[in-house]
Amino acid sequence: MPTDIERLATIKAQALALIAEITAQPKPTYQIDGQNISWGEYLGQLQSTVQWCDQQAAAGAPVEVRSQGYT
């Protein structure tokens, strides 16, 4: 069973793959049968997903704190 960090890495990789695909062949925003298709908005959502994954991974990363006491 994958760990949370592994799941975040998978989600991030999938979002990055979609971003690469979308930016390689950009498409215009359009409307069809009353449904709006906004590729720019979709790209923004994917970028937000990548940023969220980075934040979650950073929050769960182990932290080392060094201190020195004086007597």
N, CA, C and O atoms as a GROMACS GRO file, in nm:
protein
  284
    1MET      N    1   0.084  -0.117   0.000
    1MET     CA    2   0.000   0.000   0.000
    1MET      C    3   0.090   0.124   0.000
    1MET      O    4   0.180   0.135   0.083
    2PRO      N    5   0.065   0.218  -0.092
    2PRO     CA    6   0.151   0.336  -0.099
    2PRO      C    7   0.130   0.430   0.020
    2PRO      O    8   0.022   0.438   0.078
    3THR      N    9   0.237   0.500   0.054
    3THR     CA   10   0.229   0.597   0.162
    3THR      C   11   0.165   0.726   0.109
    3THR      O   12   0.146   0.743  -0.011
    4ASP      N   13   0.133   0.815   0.201
    4ASP     CA   14   0.074   0.943   0.161
    4ASP      C   15   0.170   1.021   0.072
    4ASP      O   16   0.127   1.083  -0.026
    5ILE      N   17   0.297   1.020   0.104
    5ILE     CA   18   0.397   1.091   0.023
    5ILE      C   19   0.403   1.032  -0.118
    5ILE      O   20   0.415   1.105  -0.216
    6GLU      N   21   0.394   0.901  -0.128
    6GLU     CA   22   0.394   0.836  -0.260
    6GLU      C   23   0.269   0.873  -0.338
    6GLU      O   24   0.275   0.894  -0.459
    7ARG      N   25   0.156   0.880  -0.270
    7ARG     CA   26   0.031   0.921  -0.337
    7ARG      C   27   0.041   1.065  -0.387
    7ARG      O   28  -0.001   1.095  -0.499
    8LEU      N   29   0.096   1.153  -0.303
    8LEU     CA   30   0.114   1.292  -0.345
    8LEU      C   31   0.206   1.300  -0.467
    8LEU      O   32   0.180   1.378  -0.559
    9ALA      N   33   0.311   1.221  -0.468
    9ALA     CA   34   0.404   1.220  -0.581
    9ALA      C   35   0.332   1.171  -0.708
    9ALA      O   36   0.358   1.223  -0.817
   10THR      N   37   0.245   1.073  -0.695
   10THR     CA   38   0.169   1.023  -0.809
   10THR      C   39   0.073   1.128  -0.862
   10THR      O   40   0.064   1.150  -0.983
   11ILE      N   41   0.001   1.194  -0.772
   11ILE     CA   42  -0.093   1.299  -0.812
   11ILE      C   43  -0.018   1.412  -0.882
   11ILE      O   44  -0.062   1.461  -0.986
   12LYS      N   45   0.095   1.452  -0.826
   12LYS     CA   46   0.174   1.559  -0.886
   12LYS      C   47   0.223   1.518  -1.024
   12LYS      O   48   0.216   1.597  -1.118
   13ALA      N   49   0.273   1.396  -1.037
   13ALA     CA   50   0.323   1.348  -1.167
   13ALA      C   51   0.212   1.346  -1.271
   13ALA      O   52   0.234   1.383  -1.386
   14GLN      N   53   0.092   1.304  -1.232
   14GLN     CA   54  -0.021   1.302  -1.325
   14GLN      C   55  -0.058   1.443  -1.368
   14GLN      O   56  -0.083   1.467  -1.486
   15ALA      N   57  -0.062   1.536  -1.273
   15ALA     CA   58  -0.096   1.675  -1.305
   15ALA      C   59   0.010   1.736  -1.396
   15ALA      O   60  -0.023   1.807  -1.491
   16LEU      N   61   0.137   1.709  -1.369
   16LEU     CA   62   0.244   1.761  -1.454
   16LEU      C   63   0.237   1.703  -1.595
   16LEU      O   64   0.265   1.774  -1.693
   17ALA      N   65   0.201   1.577  -1.606
   17ALA     CA   66   0.187   1.515  -1.739
   17ALA      C   67   0.074   1.582  -1.818
   17ALA      O   68   0.088   1.608  -1.937
   18LEU      N   69  -0.037   1.611  -1.751
   18LEU     CA   70  -0.147   1.679  -1.817
   18LEU      C   71  -0.109   1.822  -1.856
   18LEU      O   72  -0.147   1.869  -1.963
   19ILE      N   73  -0.034   1.890  -1.770
   19ILE     CA   74   0.012   2.025  -1.802
   19ILE      C   75   0.101   2.022  -1.927
   19ILE      O   76   0.087   2.106  -2.016
   20ALA      N   77   0.191   1.925  -1.933
   20ALA     CA   78   0.278   1.912  -2.050
   20ALA      C   79   0.196   1.888  -2.177
   20ALA      O   80   0.225   1.945  -2.283
   21GLU      N   81   0.095   1.805  -2.166
   21GLU     CA   82   0.009   1.774  -2.280
   21GLU      C   83  -0.069   1.897  -2.326
   21GLU      O   84  -0.078   1.925  -2.446
   22ILE      N   85  -0.126   1.970  -2.231
   22ILE     CA   86  -0.207   2.087  -2.263
   22ILE      C   87  -0.121   2.198  -2.324
   22ILE      O   88  -0.163   2.263  -2.420
   23THR      N   89  -0.003   2.220  -2.268
   23THR     CA   90   0.080   2.330  -2.317
   23THR      C   91   0.151   2.294  -2.448
   23THR      O   92   0.193   2.384  -2.521
   24ALA      N   93   0.165   2.167  -2.478
   24ALA     CA   94   0.226   2.126  -2.605
   24ALA      C   95   0.133   2.156  -2.722
   24ALA      O   96   0.179   2.190  -2.832
   25GLN      N   97   0.003   2.144  -2.699
   25GLN     CA   98  -0.096   2.171  -2.804
   25GLN      C   99  -0.210   2.252  -2.743
   25GLN      O  100  -0.316   2.199  -2.714
   26PRO      N  101  -0.186   2.384  -2.724
   26PRO     CA  102  -0.288   2.468  -2.661
   26PRO      C  103  -0.418   2.470  -2.742
   26PRO      O  104  -0.418   2.464  -2.865
   27LYS      N  105  -0.528   2.478  -2.669
   27LYS     CA  106  -0.660   2.482  -2.732
   27LYS      C  107  -0.733   2.607  -2.685
   27LYS      O  108  -0.708   2.656  -2.575
   28PRO      N  109  -0.821   2.659  -2.769
   28PRO     CA  110  -0.895   2.779  -2.728
   28PRO      C  111  -1.010   2.745  -2.633
   28PRO      O  112  -1.053   2.630  -2.623
   29THR      N  113  -1.057   2.847  -2.565
   29THR     CA  114  -1.178   2.833  -2.484
   29THR      C  115  -1.296   2.835  -2.580
   29THR      O  116  -1.299   2.914  -2.674
   30TYR      N  117  -1.394   2.748  -2.556
   30TYR     CA  118  -1.510   2.744  -2.643
   30TYR      C  119  -1.633   2.698  -2.567
   30TYR      O  120  -1.625   2.655  -2.452
   31GLN      N  121  -1.747   2.709  -2.633
   31GLN     CA  122  -1.874   2.668  -2.574
   31GLN      C  123  -1.942   2.573  -2.672
   31GLN      O  124  -1.949   2.598  -2.792
   32ILE      N  125  -1.993   2.462  -2.617
   32ILE     CA  126  -2.062   2.365  -2.700
   32ILE      C  127  -2.180   2.310  -2.622
   32ILE      O  128  -2.164   2.266  -2.508
   33ASP      N  129  -2.295   2.312  -2.680
   33ASP     CA  130  -2.418   2.264  -2.618
   33ASP      C  131  -2.440   2.323  -2.479
   33ASP      O  132  -2.484   2.253  -2.387
   34GLY      N  133  -2.411   2.452  -2.464
   34GLY     CA  134  -2.432   2.520  -2.338
   34GLY      C  135  -2.325   2.494  -2.233
   34GLY      O  136  -2.336   2.542  -2.120
   35GLN      N  137  -2.223   2.420  -2.268
   35GLN     CA  138  -2.115   2.389  -2.175
   35GLN      C  139  -1.991   2.467  -2.214
   35GLN      O  140  -1.946   2.461  -2.329
   36ASN      N  141  -1.934   2.542  -2.118
   36ASN     CA  142  -1.812   2.617  -2.143
   36ASN      C  143  -1.690   2.530  -2.118
   36ASN      O  144  -1.680   2.463  -2.015
   37ILE      N  145  -1.598   2.530  -2.213
   37ILE     CA  146  -1.474   2.458  -2.200
   37ILE      C  147  -1.362   2.562  -2.196
   37ILE      O  148  -1.331   2.625  -2.297
   38SER      N  149  -1.302   2.579  -2.079
   38SER     CA  150  -1.196   2.679  -2.061
   38SER      C  151  -1.065   2.607  -2.031
   38SER      O  152  -1.042   2.563  -1.918
   39TRP      N  153  -0.981   2.597  -2.132
   39TRP     CA  154  -0.854   2.527  -2.115
   39TRP      C  155  -0.760   2.605  -2.023
   39TRP      O  156  -0.681   2.546  -1.950
   40GLY      N  157  -0.769   2.739  -2.028
   40GLY     CA  158  -0.686   2.820  -1.940
   40GLY      C  159  -0.722   2.796  -1.793
   40GLY      O  160  -0.633   2.787  -1.708
   41GLU      N  161  -0.851   2.786  -1.765
   41GLU     CA  162  -0.895   2.759  -1.628
   41GLU      C  163  -0.852   2.619  -1.584
   41GLU      O  164  -0.810   2.600  -1.470
   42TYR      N  165  -0.863   2.523  -1.673
   42TYR     CA  166  -0.822   2.386  -1.643
   42TYR      C  167  -0.672   2.382  -1.614
   42TYR      O  168  -0.628   2.314  -1.521
   43LEU      N  169  -0.593   2.454  -1.694
   43LEU     CA  170  -0.450   2.461  -1.672
   43LEU      C  171  -0.421   2.521  -1.535
   43LEU      O  172  -0.334   2.472  -1.463
   44GLY      N  173  -0.493   2.627  -1.498
   44GLY     CA  174  -0.476   2.688  -1.366
   44GLY      C  175  -0.508   2.591  -1.253
   44GLY      O  176  -0.438   2.590  -1.151
   45GLN      N  177  -0.611   2.511  -1.271
   45GLN     CA  178  -0.647   2.412  -1.169
   45GLN      C  179  -0.537   2.306  -1.153
   45GLN      O  180  -0.505   2.265  -1.042
   46LEU      N  181  -0.480   2.265  -1.265
   46LEU     CA  182  -0.372   2.166  -1.260
   46LEU      C  183  -0.249   2.225  -1.191
   46LEU      O  184  -0.183   2.157  -1.112
   47GLN      N  185  -0.219   2.350  -1.221
   47GLN     CA  186  -0.105   2.416  -1.157
   47GLN      C  187  -0.129   2.430  -1.006
   47GLN      O  188  -0.036   2.415  -0.927
   48SER      N  189  -0.252   2.457  -0.968
   48SER     CA  190  -0.286   2.464  -0.825
   48SER      C  191  -0.270   2.329  -0.759
   48SER      O  192  -0.227   2.320  -0.644
   49THR      N  193  -0.304   2.224  -0.830
   49THR     CA  194  -0.289   2.088  -0.777
   49THR      C  195  -0.142   2.057  -0.751
   49THR      O  196  -0.108   2.000  -0.648
   50VAL      N  197  -0.055   2.094  -0.845
   50VAL     CA  198   0.088   2.073  -0.827
   50VAL      C  199   0.138   2.150  -0.705
   50VAL      O  200   0.213   2.097  -0.624
   51GLN      N  201   0.096   2.275  -0.693
   51GLN     CA  202   0.137   2.357  -0.578
   51GLN      C  203   0.087   2.296  -0.447
   51GLN      O  204   0.160   2.293  -0.349
   52TRP      N  205  -0.038   2.248  -0.445
   52TRP     CA  206  -0.094   2.185  -0.326
   52TRP      C  207  -0.012   2.061  -0.288
   52TRP      O  208   0.017   2.039  -0.171
   53CYS      N  209   0.023   1.980  -0.388
   53CYS     CA  210   0.103   1.860  -0.361
   53CYS      C  211   0.237   1.898  -0.298
   53CYS      O  212   0.283   1.833  -0.204
   54ASP      N  213   0.300   2.003  -0.352
   54ASP     CA  214   0.427   2.048  -0.296
   54ASP      C  215   0.411   2.092  -0.150
   54ASP      O  216   0.494   2.059  -0.066
   55GLN      N  217   0.304   2.166  -0.122
   55GLN     CA  218   0.279   2.213   0.014
   55GLN      C  219   0.254   2.097   0.110
   55GLN      O  220   0.307   2.096   0.221
   56GLN      N  221   0.176   2.001   0.066
   56GLN     CA  222   0.145   1.886   0.151
   56GLN      C  223   0.270   1.802   0.176
   56GLN      O  224   0.291   1.753   0.288
   57ALA      N  225   0.352   1.785   0.075
   57ALA     CA  226   0.474   1.707   0.090
   57ALA      C  227   0.570   1.778   0.185
   57ALA      O  228   0.635   1.715   0.268
   58ALA      N  229   0.578   1.910   0.173
   58ALA     CA  230   0.667   1.987   0.261
   58ALA      C  231   0.618   1.982   0.406
   58ALA      O  232   0.699   1.975   0.499
   59ALA      N  233   0.488   1.984   0.424
   59ALA     CA  234   0.432   1.979   0.560
   59ALA      C  235   0.455   1.844   0.625
   59ALA      O  236   0.467   1.836   0.747
   60GLY      N  237   0.461   1.740   0.546
   60GLY     CA  238   0.479   1.606   0.600
   60GLY      C  239   0.623   1.560   0.604
   60GLY      O  240   0.653   1.452   0.653
   61ALA      N  241   0.713   1.644   0.551
   61ALA     CA  242   0.853   1.605   0.546
   61ALA      C  243   0.914   1.612   0.686
   61ALA      O  244   0.881   1.700   0.765
   62PRO      N  245   1.003   1.520   0.714
   62PRO     CA  246   1.068   1.524   0.845
   62PRO      C  247   1.153   1.651   0.857
   62PRO      O  248   1.212   1.698   0.760
   63VAL      N  249   1.158   1.703   0.976
   63VAL     CA  250   1.232   1.826   1.003
   63VAL      C  251   1.336   1.796   1.109
   63VAL      O  252   1.309   1.727   1.208
   64GLU      N  253   1.454   1.847   1.088
   64GLU     CA  254   1.561   1.830   1.186
   64GLU      C  255   1.585   1.963   1.255
   64GLU      O  256   1.608   2.065   1.190
   65VAL      N  257   1.579   1.963   1.385
   65VAL     CA  258   1.604   2.083   1.463
   65VAL      C  259   1.726   2.058   1.549
   65VAL      O  260   1.733   1.962   1.625
   66ARG      N  261   1.823   2.148   1.534
   66ARG     CA  262   1.944   2.137   1.616
   66ARG      C  263   1.944   2.252   1.716
   66ARG      O  264   1.910   2.366   1.682
   67SER      N  265   1.980   2.220   1.836
   67SER     CA  266   1.991   2.323   1.939
   67SER      C  267   2.113   2.296   2.025
   67SER      O  268   2.164   2.184   2.032
   68GLN      N  269   2.157   2.400   2.087
   68GLN     CA  270   2.273   2.385   2.175
   68GLN      C  271   2.243   2.460   2.302
   68GLN      O  272   2.203   2.576   2.300
   69GLY      N  273   2.263   2.394   2.411
   69GLY     CA  274   2.240   2.457   2.541
   69GLY      C  275   2.369   2.506   2.604
   69GLY      O  276   2.477   2.451   2.581
   70TYR      N  277   2.357   2.609   2.680
   70TYR     CA  278   2.472   2.664   2.752
   70TYR      C  279   2.448   2.648   2.902
   70TYR      O  280   2.336   2.662   2.950
   71THR      N  281   2.554   2.617   2.974
   71THR     CA  282   2.543   2.604   3.118
   71THR      C  283   2.625   2.708   3.190
   71THR      O  284   2.627   2.710   3.313
   0.00000   0.00000   0.00000
